[in-house]
Amino acid sequence: MTEQYSGRTRERMTILGDLDAASFLPWIRRHAAKLGISQAISHASSNRIELEVEGLEELIDMMEMGCSLGPIDVWVESIERKSMKHETA
């Protein structure tokens, strides 16, 4: 179960596979923007991308599904999601 704050969820998403970060990173940013969720990429390599996402759980589910299908030049083998506590200022 994920931590929630005002209906929003914050998670770390780790994408593993044969990833072309040069094309996949802009794709991830555009997809998150279309869904209205925030994202911050903390690691990117040819076989792993880690990002933090925040938004409604259903929209994060849609982000995961979109990333698993991804652009044609990447092969996503798995996506791991881990809940993060909502940090308050």
Secondary structure, 3 states (H helix, E strand, C coil): CCCEECCEEEEEEEEEEECCHHHHHHHHHHHHHHHCCEEEEEEECCCEEEEEEEECHHHHHHHHHHHHHCCCCCEEEEEEEEECCCCCC
